[in-house]
Amino acid sequence: MHIKNILPVILIATILSCNSNSDNVTNTLDYSSHLTTQIDSSELFVDVDFWTDKIEAAPNQFPYYVSRSGAYTGVFSKTGNIDYLIKAEKDLIAANEATNYNKASILRSLAANYISQHRFKEALELLKKAELNGAKLNNTKKMLFDVHLELGNYIYAEVYLKDIKNKSSFDYLIRLSKWEDHNGNLDGAIQNMEKAMAIAESSKIKSLRQWSYTNIADFYGHAGDIDKSYTYFLKALELDPDDAYAKKGIAWIVYSHENNPEEALNILNHVTTYYNAPDYDLLKAEIAEFQNNETLKSDAIQNYQTALNNKHYGDMYNGYNVSLYTDELLNPEMALEIAKIEVENRPTPQSYDLLAWSYFKQGNIEKANQIIEAYVDGKTFEPAVLYHVAEIYKAAGKTEKIKPLKEELIASLYELGPLMKTKIKQL
C-alpha cells in the first residue's frame, strides 16, 4: 500500500502498541453455513467423463480436447489439484498440434493455462503467434497486457493497455485497475474495479460477479477498509458457497484484523478438506507460529513441502519457497538458487527482491543493497518487499531511508499480518 500522507506519530504509536482489535467485523453466523462443503466426486467429473467418451468415439475431433481441457480446468479450480491443470495443458497441446498452432483461440487457451502455471514466457510466445494470426485480436491483446505485466515488461504492458482502451468494458477496467495497483495508486485501482464490478452486476454473469467480488474484497483489505472487504467476500460466498479463496480471505480477516487464530484455523481446516493449494499450509504455519504452536507449525510446513514434491508445480511456488528457505529453514543458499531462477523467469522488482533477500540472509549485505537500489526501491509498493528493503537498508547503515518505509509498513500491518508487528517496530 502506498500512503500519500504521513501518519501522525501518535497514531503510529497506537497501532504498534495495540495487542488486540475490538473492532471486529466478522460474525460466524454470516459464514458458518458455508463451512459444510463436501465435494461430490461423481458430479465433479461429469463434464470430464462426457468429453472423454466423445474423444474415445472420435479421437480426431480436436474441439473435444479443448472442451475436456475446460472441464479439467474446472476441476482444478474446484479442488486446487495441480494434476488437473496439467491434464488440461496436455489436451490443449493436442488440440494445438491438430491445428498446427494456427487457431488463435486455442493458442490463447494454452497461454491461459501457462499463466496459471506461472510459465509466462511460454505464454508470451503463444500469444505472439495468436497476435500474428489476428483472429479476435483484442482478446489476444488483453492477454498480452497480462503477460507483459507479469514479466516486468511494463512499457509493452502499457502499450497494450492503451490499445484496448474502452471505459465501458469489464475486461479493460479490471486491467486498468491492475495497472493502477502496479503504480501504487490504490485509490485508482479500487475506483476502476468498482466500475468493473458494476458492469459485472448489470450483466448478471455469475463468473464475472464472483471474480469482481473477491478482487474488490482484496483491494478494500489493502486499503484498510476491512468491513467492505468482509462484505464482498461474503457476497462471493453467496454466489458460490465452495469459493475457497473467499473463505481464505475471511480467515485472514479473522486472524490479522481480529487476532482470532483459532477461528481462522477452523475456517482453513474446513477449506483444505476439499481444496488443497500448498500456500494454504503456509498460512496455517504462520497462524500456528502466532499461537506459539510449534508442532502445528512444523506439521503445516511439512505438508507444504510434501505437496511441492509434485513436480507439476514447477516454478509456481518459487516466491513462497524463497521465503521458506530464508526465514524458516535457514538455508539461504537454496533460496538463492531459486531466486536466480525466478529472476530469469520474470525479472520483476518482486523477483529481484527475492534475490536481494537471499543474499541478505547469506550475509552479503553489499550485494543485497546493490540489487535493491538497482532493481527494487521505488519500483514496487508491495508491503512484504518494502519490509525487505527496510531491513537491507538498516543493515547497510542507510538509516535515513528507513523512516518513510516504516510509516508505509505500519499502514500495511493488516496486509502483512500480526507476526510482522514486532519486526517493523524494531526497524
DRENDO-1510 file (C-alpha; in Angstrom, 1 decimal, always signed):
<recs>
REC; n; res; u; v; w
REC; 1; MET; +0.0; +0.0; +0.0 .
REC; 2; HIS; +1.3; +3.4; -0.9 .
REC; 3; ILE; +0.2; +6.0; +1.6 .
REC; 4; LYS; +0.2; +9.6; +0.4 .
REC; 5; ASN; +0.1; +11.2; +3.9 .
REC; 6; ILE; +2.4; +10.6; +6.8 .
REC; 7; LEU; +0.6; +9.0; +9.7 .
REC; 8; PRO; +0.6; +11.1; +12.8 .
REC; 9; VAL; +3.2; +9.9; +15.3 .
REC; 10; ILE; +0.5; +9.3; +17.9 .
REC; 11; LEU; -1.4; +7.1; +15.5 .
REC; 12; ILE; +1.7; +5.0; +14.7 .
REC; 13; ALA; +2.3; +4.5; +18.4 .
REC; 14; THR; -1.3; +3.4; +18.9 .
REC; 15; ILE; -1.1; +0.9; +16.1 .
REC; 16; LEU; +2.2; -0.6; +17.3 .
REC; 17; SER; +1.1; -0.9; +20.9 .
REC; 18; CYS; -2.3; -2.4; +20.1 .
REC; 19; ASN; -2.4; -6.1; +21.0 .
REC; 20; SER; -6.0; -6.9; +20.2 .
REC; 21; ASN; -8.6; -5.4; +18.0 .
REC; 22; SER; -12.0; -4.8; +19.5 .
REC; 23; ASP; -13.3; -3.5; +16.1 .
REC; 24; ASN; -14.4; -6.9; +14.9 .
REC; 25; VAL; -16.3; -7.1; +11.6 .
REC; 26; THR; -16.9; -10.8; +11.2 .
REC; 27; ASN; -19.7; -12.9; +12.7 .
REC; 28; THR; -19.6; -16.7; +12.4 .
REC; 29; LEU; -23.4; -16.7; +11.8 .
REC; 30; ASP; -22.6; -14.9; +8.5 .
REC; 31; TYR; -20.5; -17.7; +7.0 .
REC; 32; SER; -20.8; -20.9; +9.2 .
REC; 33; SER; -23.4; -22.3; +6.8 .
REC; 34; HIS; -20.8; -22.2; +4.1 .
REC; 35; LEU; -18.4; -24.3; +6.1 .
REC; 36; THR; -20.1; -27.5; +5.1 .
REC; 37; THR; -18.7; -28.1; +1.6 .
REC; 38; GLN; -18.3; -31.7; +0.6 .
REC; 39; ILE; -17.2; -32.2; -3.0 .
REC; 40; ASP; -19.2; -34.8; -4.8 .
REC; 41; SER; -16.6; -36.6; -7.0 .
REC; 42; SER; -19.2; -38.1; -9.3 .
REC; 43; GLU; -20.6; -34.7; -10.0 .
REC; 44; LEU; -17.2; -33.1; -10.3 .
REC; 45; PHE; -16.1; -35.3; -13.2 .
REC; 46; VAL; -19.4; -35.3; -15.2 .
REC; 47; ASP; -18.1; -33.0; -17.8 .
REC; 48; VAL; -14.6; -34.7; -17.9 .
REC; 49; ASP; -16.3; -38.1; -18.4 .
REC; 50; PHE; -18.6; -36.7; -21.1 .
REC; 51; TRP; -15.8; -35.3; -23.2 .
REC; 52; THR; -13.6; -38.3; -22.7 .
REC; 53; ASP; -16.4; -40.5; -24.1 .
REC; 54; LYS; -16.6; -38.1; -27.1 .
REC; 55; ILE; -12.8; -38.3; -27.7 .
REC; 56; GLU; -12.8; -42.1; -27.5 .
REC; 57; ALA; -15.6; -42.2; -30.1 .
REC; 58; ALA; -13.9; -39.6; -32.4 .
REC; 59; PRO; -10.3; -39.0; -31.5 .
REC; 60; ASN; -9.7; -36.8; -34.5 .
REC; 61; GLN; -12.1; -34.1; -33.3 .
REC; 62; PHE; -9.8; -31.5; -31.8 .
REC; 63; PRO; -12.7; -29.4; -30.3 .
REC; 64; TYR; -13.4; -32.2; -27.9 .
REC; 65; TYR; -9.9; -31.9; -26.5 .
REC; 66; VAL; -10.5; -28.2; -26.0 .
REC; 67; SER; -13.8; -28.9; -24.2 .
REC; 68; ARG; -12.2; -31.5; -22.0 .
REC; 69; SER; -9.4; -29.1; -21.1 .
REC; 70; GLY; -12.1; -26.7; -19.9 .
REC; 71; ALA; -13.6; -29.4; -17.8 .
REC; 72; TYR; -10.2; -30.3; -16.3 .
REC; 73; THR; -9.5; -26.7; -15.5 .
REC; 74; GLY; -12.9; -26.5; -13.7 .
REC; 75; VAL; -11.8; -29.5; -11.5 .
REC; 76; PHE; -8.5; -27.7; -10.8 .
REC; 77; SER; -10.4; -24.5; -9.8 .
REC; 78; LYS; -12.7; -26.5; -7.5 .
REC; 79; THR; -10.0; -28.6; -5.8 .
REC; 80; GLY; -6.7; -26.9; -6.3 .
REC; 81; ASN; -5.3; -30.2; -7.5 .
REC; 82; ILE; -2.4; -29.3; -9.9 .
REC; 83; ASP; -2.6; -32.6; -11.7 .
REC; 84; TYR; -5.9; -31.4; -13.4 .
REC; 85; LEU; -4.3; -28.2; -14.7 .
REC; 86; ILE; -1.6; -30.4; -16.3 .
REC; 87; LYS; -4.2; -32.7; -17.8 .
REC; 88; ALA; -5.8; -29.6; -19.3 .
REC; 89; GLU; -2.5; -28.5; -20.7 .
REC; 90; LYS; -2.0; -31.9; -22.4 .
REC; 91; ASP; -5.4; -31.6; -24.1 .
REC; 92; LEU; -4.7; -28.1; -25.3 .
REC; 93; ILE; -1.3; -29.2; -26.7 .
REC; 94; ALA; -3.1; -32.0; -28.5 .
REC; 95; ALA; -5.6; -29.5; -29.9 .
REC; 96; ASN; -2.9; -27.1; -31.0 .
REC; 97; GLU; -0.9; -29.8; -32.7 .
REC; 98; ALA; -4.1; -30.9; -34.5 .
REC; 99; THR; -4.4; -27.4; -35.9 .
REC; 100; ASN; -0.7; -26.7; -36.5 .
REC; 101; TYR; -0.8; -24.0; -33.8 .
REC; 102; ASN; -2.9; -22.0; -36.2 .
REC; 103; LYS; -6.0; -21.2; -34.3 .
REC; 104; ALA; -5.8; -18.1; -32.1 .
REC; 105; SER; -8.5; -19.2; -29.6 .
REC; 106; ILE; -6.7; -22.5; -28.8 .
REC; 107; LEU; -3.3; -20.6; -28.6 .
REC; 108; ARG; -4.9; -18.3; -26.1 .
REC; 109; SER; -6.4; -21.1; -24.1 .
REC; 110; LEU; -3.0; -22.8; -23.8 .
REC; 111; ALA; -1.4; -19.4; -22.9 .
REC; 112; ALA; -4.0; -19.0; -20.1 .
REC; 113; ASN; -3.1; -22.5; -18.8 .
REC; 114; TYR; +0.6; -21.5; -18.8 .
REC; 115; ILE; -0.2; -18.2; -17.0 .
REC; 116; SER; -1.9; -20.3; -14.3 .
REC; 117; GLN; +1.3; -22.4; -14.1 .
REC; 118; HIS; +3.4; -19.1; -13.9 .
REC; 119; ARG; +5.1; -20.1; -17.2 .
REC; 120; PHE; +4.8; -16.6; -18.5 .
REC; 121; LYS; +7.5; -16.7; -21.2 .
REC; 122; GLU; +5.9; -19.7; -22.9 .
REC; 123; ALA; +2.5; -17.9; -22.7 .
REC; 124; LEU; +4.0; -14.9; -24.3 .
REC; 125; GLU; +5.3; -17.0; -27.3 .
REC; 126; LEU; +1.9; -18.5; -27.8 .
REC; 127; LEU; +0.2; -15.1; -27.7 .
REC; 128; LYS; +2.7; -13.7; -30.2 .
REC; 129; LYS; +1.5; -16.4; -32.6 .
REC; 130; ALA; -2.1; -15.6; -31.8 .
REC; 131; GLU; -1.4; -11.9; -32.5 .
REC; 132; LEU; +0.1; -12.7; -35.9 .
REC; 133; ASN; -2.9; -14.9; -36.6 .
REC; 134; GLY; -5.2; -11.9; -35.9 .
REC; 135; ALA; -8.4; -13.7; -35.1 .
REC; 136; LYS; -10.2; -11.8; -32.3 .
REC; 137; LEU; -7.1; -9.7; -31.9 .
REC; 138; ASN; -8.5; -7.7; -29.0 .
REC; 139; ASN; -8.8; -10.8; -26.8 .
REC; 140; THR; -5.1; -11.6; -27.6 .
REC; 141; LYS; -4.0; -8.0; -26.7 .
REC; 142; LYS; -5.8; -8.2; -23.3 .
REC; 143; MET; -3.8; -11.3; -22.5 .
REC; 144; LEU; -0.6; -9.7; -23.9 .
REC; 145; PHE; -1.1; -6.9; -21.3 .
REC; 146; ASP; -1.4; -9.5; -18.6 .
REC; 147; VAL; +1.7; -11.4; -19.5 .
REC; 148; HIS; +3.9; -8.4; -20.1 .
REC; 149; LEU; +2.8; -7.1; -16.7 .
REC; 150; GLU; +3.8; -10.4; -15.0 .
REC; 151; LEU; +7.1; -10.4; -16.9 .
REC; 152; GLY; +8.0; -6.9; -15.8 .
REC; 153; ASN; +7.8; -5.6; -19.4 .
REC; 154; TYR; +5.9; -2.5; -18.3 .
REC; 155; ILE; +6.4; -0.5; -21.4 .
REC; 156; TYR; +4.8; -3.2; -23.5 .
REC; 157; ALA; +2.1; -3.7; -20.9 .
REC; 158; GLU; +1.2; +0.0; -21.1 .
REC; 159; VAL; +1.1; +0.0; -24.9 .
REC; 160; TYR; -1.3; -2.9; -25.0 .
REC; 161; LEU; -3.5; -1.3; -22.2 .
REC; 162; LYS; -3.8; +1.8; -24.3 .
REC; 163; ASP; -4.6; -0.3; -27.3 .
REC; 164; ILE; -7.6; -2.0; -25.7 .
REC; 165; LYS; -8.9; +1.2; -24.0 .
REC; 166; ASN; -12.7; +1.1; -23.6 .
REC; 167; LYS; -14.1; +2.6; -20.4 .
REC; 168; SER; -17.3; +0.6; -20.7 .
REC; 169; SER; -15.5; -2.7; -21.0 .
REC; 170; PHE; -15.2; -5.0; -17.9 .
REC; 171; ASP; -12.0; -6.5; -19.4 .
REC; 172; TYR; -10.4; -3.1; -19.8 .
REC; 173; LEU; -11.4; -1.8; -16.4 .
REC; 174; ILE; -10.0; -4.8; -14.5 .
REC; 175; ARG; -6.7; -4.4; -16.3 .
REC; 176; LEU; -6.7; -0.6; -15.7 .
REC; 177; SER; -7.2; -1.5; -12.1 .
REC; 178; LYS; -4.3; -3.9; -12.1 .
REC; 179; TRP; -2.2; -1.2; -13.8 .
REC; 180; GLU; -3.1; +1.4; -11.2 .
REC; 181; ASP; -2.3; -1.0; -8.4 .
REC; 182; HIS; +1.1; -1.7; -10.0 .
REC; 183; ASN; +1.8; +2.0; -10.0 .
REC; 184; GLY; +0.9; +2.3; -6.3 .
REC; 185; ASN; -2.4; +4.1; -6.9 .
REC; 186; LEU; -4.6; +2.0; -4.7 .
REC; 187; ASP; -7.5; +4.6; -4.9 .
REC; 188; GLY; -7.4; +4.4; -8.7 .
REC; 189; ALA; -7.3; +0.6; -8.6 .
REC; 190; ILE; -10.4; +0.5; -6.4 .
REC; 191; GLN; -12.3; +3.0; -8.4 .
REC; 192; ASN; -11.8; +1.1; -11.6 .
REC; 193; MET; -12.5; -2.3; -10.0 .
REC; 194; GLU; -15.8; -0.8; -8.7 .
REC; 195; LYS; -16.7; +0.3; -12.2 .
REC; 196; ALA; -15.9; -3.2; -13.5 .
REC; 197; MET; -18.0; -4.7; -10.7 .
REC; 198; ALA; -20.9; -2.5; -11.6 .
REC; 199; ILE; -20.7; -3.8; -15.2 .
REC; 200; ALA; -20.5; -7.4; -13.9 .
REC; 201; GLU; -23.5; -6.9; -11.7 .
REC; 202; SER; -25.5; -5.4; -14.6 .
REC; 203; SER; -24.6; -8.4; -16.8 .
REC; 204; LYS; -25.8; -10.8; -14.1 .
REC; 205; ILE; -23.0; -13.2; -15.3 .
REC; 206; LYS; -22.1; -15.2; -12.2 .
REC; 207; SER; -18.4; -15.8; -13.0 .
REC; 208; LEU; -17.8; -12.1; -13.6 .
REC; 209; ARG; -19.6; -11.1; -10.4 .
REC; 210; GLN; -17.7; -13.8; -8.4 .
REC; 211; TRP; -14.4; -12.6; -9.8 .
REC; 212; SER; -15.1; -9.0; -9.2 .
REC; 213; TYR; -16.3; -9.5; -5.6 .
REC; 214; THR; -13.2; -11.4; -4.5 .
REC; 215; ASN; -10.9; -8.9; -6.2 .
REC; 216; ILE; -12.6; -5.8; -4.8 .
REC; 217; ALA; -12.5; -7.5; -1.4 .
REC; 218; ASP; -8.7; -7.8; -1.7 .
REC; 219; PHE; -8.4; -4.2; -2.6 .
REC; 220; TYR; -10.6; -3.0; +0.2 .
REC; 221; GLY; -8.4; -5.0; +2.6 .
REC; 222; HIS; -5.3; -3.4; +1.2 .
REC; 223; ALA; -6.9; +0.0; +1.8 .
REC; 224; GLY; -7.7; -0.9; +5.4 .
REC; 225; ASP; -11.5; -1.0; +4.8 .
REC; 226; ILE; -12.0; -4.4; +6.4 .
REC; 227; ASP; -15.7; -4.1; +6.8 .
REC; 228; LYS; -16.2; -3.7; +3.0 .
REC; 229; SER; -13.6; -6.4; +2.4 .
REC; 230; TYR; -15.6; -8.8; +4.5 .
REC; 231; THR; -18.9; -7.8; +2.9 .
REC; 232; TYR; -17.6; -8.7; -0.6 .
REC; 233; PHE; -16.0; -12.0; +0.5 .
REC; 234; LEU; -19.5; -12.9; +1.9 .
REC; 235; LYS; -21.1; -11.8; -1.4 .
REC; 236; ALA; -18.8; -14.1; -3.3 .
REC; 237; LEU; -19.8; -17.0; -0.9 .
REC; 238; GLU; -23.4; -16.3; -1.5 .
REC; 239; LEU; -22.8; -16.9; -5.2 .
REC; 240; ASP; -20.6; -19.9; -4.7 .
REC; 241; PRO; -20.5; -21.5; -1.2 .
REC; 242; ASP; -17.5; -23.5; -2.2 .
REC; 243; ASP; -15.3; -20.5; -3.0 .
REC; 244; ALA; -12.1; -21.4; -1.3 .
REC; 245; TYR; -10.4; -18.1; -2.0 .
REC; 246; ALA; -13.3; -16.1; -0.3 .
REC; 247; LYS; -13.1; -18.3; +2.7 .
REC; 248; LYS; -9.4; -17.8; +2.9 .
REC; 249; GLY; -10.0; -14.1; +2.7 .
REC; 250; ILE; -12.4; -14.3; +5.7 .
REC; 251; ALA; -9.9; -16.4; +7.6 .
REC; 252; TRP; -7.2; -13.7; +7.0 .
REC; 253; ILE; -9.6; -11.0; +8.4 .
REC; 254; VAL; -10.3; -13.2; +11.5 .
REC; 255; TYR; -6.6; -13.8; +12.0 .
REC; 256; SER; -5.0; -10.5; +11.1 .
REC; 257; HIS; -7.6; -8.0; +12.0 .
REC; 258; GLU; -9.4; -9.7; +14.9 .
REC; 259; ASN; -6.4; -11.7; +16.3 .
REC; 260; ASN; -8.5; -14.8; +16.5 .
REC; 261; PRO; -6.2; -17.6; +15.2 .
REC; 262; GLU; -8.4; -20.5; +16.4 .
REC; 263; GLU; -11.3; -19.4; +14.3 .
REC; 264; ALA; -9.0; -18.6; +11.3 .
REC; 265; LEU; -7.7; -22.2; +11.5 .
REC; 266; ASN; -11.2; -23.5; +11.9 .
REC; 267; ILE; -12.1; -21.9; +8.5 .
REC; 268; LEU; -8.8; -23.0; +6.8 .
REC; 269; ASN; -9.1; -26.6; +8.1 .
REC; 270; HIS; -12.6; -26.7; +6.6 .
REC; 271; VAL; -11.3; -25.4; +3.2 .
REC; 272; THR; -8.5; -27.9; +3.0 .
REC; 273; THR; -10.9; -30.8; +3.3 .
REC; 274; TYR; -11.7; -30.1; -0.4 .
REC; 275; TYR; -9.3; -27.5; -1.7 .
REC; 276; ASN; -5.6; -28.2; -1.5 .
REC; 277; ALA; -3.3; -25.4; -2.7 .
REC; 278; PRO; +0.1; -25.6; -0.9 .
REC; 279; ASP; +0.1; -22.0; +0.2 .
REC; 280; TYR; -2.9; -22.7; +2.5 .
REC; 281; ASP; -0.5; -24.9; +4.5 .
REC; 282; LEU; +2.0; -22.0; +4.8 .
REC; 283; LEU; -0.8; -19.8; +6.1 .
REC; 284; LYS; -1.7; -22.4; +8.7 .
REC; 285; ALA; +2.0; -22.4; +9.7 .
REC; 286; GLU; +2.0; -18.7; +10.1 .
REC; 287; ILE; -1.1; -18.8; +12.3 .
REC; 288; ALA; +0.4; -21.6; +14.3 .
REC; 289; GLU; +3.5; -19.5; +14.9 .
REC; 290; PHE; +1.3; -16.7; +16.1 .
REC; 291; GLN; -0.2; -19.2; +18.6 .
REC; 292; ASN; +3.3; -20.5; +19.6 .
REC; 293; ASN; +2.2; -23.9; +18.5 .
REC; 294; GLU; +5.5; -25.3; +17.2 .
REC; 295; THR; +4.0; -28.8; +16.5 .
REC; 296; LEU; +1.2; -27.4; +14.3 .
REC; 297; LYS; +3.6; -25.1; +12.5 .
REC; 298; SER; +6.1; -27.9; +11.8 .
REC; 299; ASP; +3.3; -30.2; +10.5 .
REC; 300; ALA; +2.0; -27.5; +8.3 .
REC; 301; ILE; +5.4; -26.7; +6.8 .
REC; 302; GLN; +5.9; -30.5; +6.3 .
REC; 303; ASN; +2.6; -30.7; +4.5 .
REC; 304; TYR; +3.6; -27.8; +2.2 .
REC; 305; GLN; +7.0; -29.5; +1.4 .
REC; 306; THR; +5.3; -32.8; +0.7 .
REC; 307; ALA; +2.8; -31.1; -1.7 .
REC; 308; LEU; +5.7; -29.4; -3.5 .
REC; 309; ASN; +7.3; -32.8; -4.2 .
REC; 310; ASN; +4.8; -32.9; -7.0 .
REC; 311; LYS; +6.9; -31.7; -9.9 .
REC; 312; HIS; +3.9; -30.5; -11.7 .
REC; 313; TYR; +4.0; -27.4; -9.5 .
REC; 314; GLY; +7.2; -26.4; -11.4 .
REC; 315; ASP; +8.1; -22.8; -10.6 .
REC; 316; MET; +4.7; -21.8; -9.3 .
REC; 317; TYR; +5.8; -21.5; -5.7 .
REC; 318; ASN; +9.3; -20.0; -6.2 .
REC; 319; GLY; +8.4; -16.9; -4.2 .
REC; 320; TYR; +7.0; -18.9; -1.3 .
REC; 321; ASN; +10.0; -21.3; -1.4 .
REC; 322; VAL; +12.5; -18.4; -1.1 .
REC; 323; SER; +10.7; -17.1; +1.9 .
REC; 324; LEU; +10.5; -20.6; +3.4 .
REC; 325; TYR; +14.3; -21.3; +2.9 .
REC; 326; THR; +15.4; -17.8; +4.1 .
REC; 327; ASP; +13.0; -17.3; +7.1 .
REC; 328; GLU; +12.2; -20.7; +8.3 .
REC; 329; LEU; +14.6; -23.4; +7.1 .
REC; 330; LEU; +17.6; -21.1; +7.3 .
REC; 331; ASN; +19.0; -22.3; +4.0 .
REC; 332; PRO; +19.8; -19.1; +2.1 .
REC; 333; GLU; +22.0; -21.0; -0.4 .
REC; 334; MET; +18.9; -23.0; -1.6 .
REC; 335; ALA; +16.9; -19.8; -1.5 .
REC; 336; LEU; +19.5; -18.0; -3.7 .
REC; 337; GLU; +19.3; -20.8; -6.3 .
REC; 338; ILE; +15.5; -20.5; -6.5 .
REC; 339; ALA; +15.6; -16.7; -6.6 .
REC; 340; LYS; +18.0; -16.7; -9.5 .
REC; 341; ILE; +15.6; -18.9; -11.4 .
REC; 342; GLU; +12.7; -16.6; -10.6 .
REC; 343; VAL; +14.7; -13.6; -11.9 .
REC; 344; GLU; +15.4; -15.5; -15.1 .
REC; 345; ASN; +11.7; -16.4; -15.4 .
REC; 346; ARG; +10.3; -13.0; -14.7 .
REC; 347; PRO; +12.7; -10.1; -13.9 .
REC; 348; THR; +10.3; -8.0; -11.9 .
REC; 349; PRO; +11.1; -5.9; -8.8 .
REC; 350; GLN; +9.5; -8.6; -6.7 .
REC; 351; SER; +11.8; -11.3; -8.2 .
REC; 352; TYR; +14.9; -9.1; -7.6 .
REC; 353; ASP; +13.7; -8.6; -4.1 .
REC; 354; LEU; +13.8; -12.4; -3.5 .
REC; 355; LEU; +17.3; -12.3; -4.9 .
REC; 356; ALA; +18.4; -9.5; -2.6 .
REC; 357; TRP; +16.7; -11.0; +0.4 .
REC; 358; SER; +18.6; -14.3; -0.2 .
REC; 359; TYR; +21.9; -12.5; -0.4 .
REC; 360; PHE; +21.0; -10.6; +2.7 .
REC; 361; LYS; +20.2; -13.8; +4.6 .
REC; 362; GLN; +23.5; -15.2; +3.4 .
REC; 363; GLY; +25.3; -12.2; +5.0 .
REC; 364; ASN; +26.2; -10.4; +1.7 .
REC; 365; ILE; +24.8; -7.0; +2.6 .
REC; 366; GLU; +26.7; -5.2; -0.1 .
REC; 367; LYS; +25.3; -7.4; -2.9 .
REC; 368; ALA; +21.8; -7.2; -1.4 .
REC; 369; ASN; +21.9; -3.4; -1.2 .
REC; 370; GLN; +23.2; -3.1; -4.8 .
REC; 371; ILE; +20.2; -5.2; -6.1 .
REC; 372; ILE; +17.7; -3.2; -4.0 .
REC; 373; GLU; +19.0; +0.1; -5.3 .
REC; 374; ALA; +19.2; -1.0; -8.9 .
REC; 375; TYR; +16.0; -3.1; -9.3 .
REC; 376; VAL; +13.6; -2.7; -6.4 .
REC; 377; ASP; +13.5; +0.5; -4.5 .
REC; 378; GLY; +10.8; +2.8; -5.8 .
REC; 379; LYS; +9.6; +0.2; -8.4 .
REC; 380; THR; +7.0; -1.6; -6.3 .
REC; 381; PHE; +4.8; -0.8; -3.4 .
REC; 382; GLU; +4.2; -4.3; -2.1 .
REC; 383; PRO; +4.5; -4.3; +1.7 .
REC; 384; ALA; +6.4; -7.5; +2.0 .
REC; 385; VAL; +9.0; -6.2; -0.4 .
REC; 386; LEU; +9.2; -2.8; +1.4 .
REC; 387; TYR; +10.0; -4.7; +4.6 .
REC; 388; HIS; +12.9; -6.4; +3.0 .
REC; 389; VAL; +14.1; -3.1; +1.6 .
REC; 390; ALA; +14.0; -1.5; +5.0 .
REC; 391; GLU; +15.9; -4.4; +6.7 .
REC; 392; ILE; +18.6; -4.3; +4.0 .
REC; 393; TYR; +19.0; -0.5; +4.2 .
REC; 394; LYS; +19.2; -0.9; +8.0 .
REC; 395; ALA; +22.0; -3.4; +7.7 .
REC; 396; ALA; +23.7; -1.2; +5.1 .
REC; 397; GLY; +23.6; +1.7; +7.5 .
REC; 398; LYS; +21.3; +3.8; +5.4 .
REC; 399; THR; +19.1; +4.7; +8.3 .
REC; 400; GLU; +17.8; +7.9; +6.7 .
REC; 401; LYS; +15.8; +5.7; +4.2 .
REC; 402; ILE; +14.1; +3.6; +6.9 .
REC; 403; LYS; +11.6; +6.1; +8.4 .
REC; 404; PRO; +9.3; +6.6; +5.3 .
REC; 405; LEU; +9.4; +2.8; +4.7 .
REC; 406; LYS; +8.4; +2.2; +8.3 .
REC; 407; GLU; +5.5; +4.5; +8.0 .
REC; 408; GLU; +4.2; +2.7; +4.9 .
REC; 409; LEU; +4.7; -0.7; +6.6 .
REC; 410; ILE; +2.8; +0.4; +9.7 .
REC; 411; ALA; -0.1; +1.4; +7.4 .
REC; 412; SER; +0.1; -2.1; +5.9 .
REC; 413; LEU; +0.1; -4.1; +9.1 .
REC; 414; TYR; -3.2; -5.8; +8.3 .
REC; 415; GLU; -1.9; -6.9; +5.0 .
REC; 416; LEU; +1.4; -8.1; +6.5 .
REC; 417; GLY; -0.1; -9.9; +9.4 .
REC; 418; PRO; +0.4; -9.7; +13.2 .
REC; 419; LEU; +3.7; -11.5; +13.2 .
REC; 420; MET; +5.3; -8.5; +11.5 .
REC; 421; LYS; +4.3; -6.0; +14.1 .
REC; 422; THR; +7.4; -6.6; +16.3 .
REC; 423; LYS; +9.8; -6.8; +13.3 .
REC; 424; ILE; +8.5; -3.5; +12.0 .
REC; 425; LYS; +8.7; -1.9; +15.4 .
REC; 426; GLN; +12.4; -2.9; +15.6 .
REC; 427; LEU; +13.4; -1.3; +12.2 .
</recs>
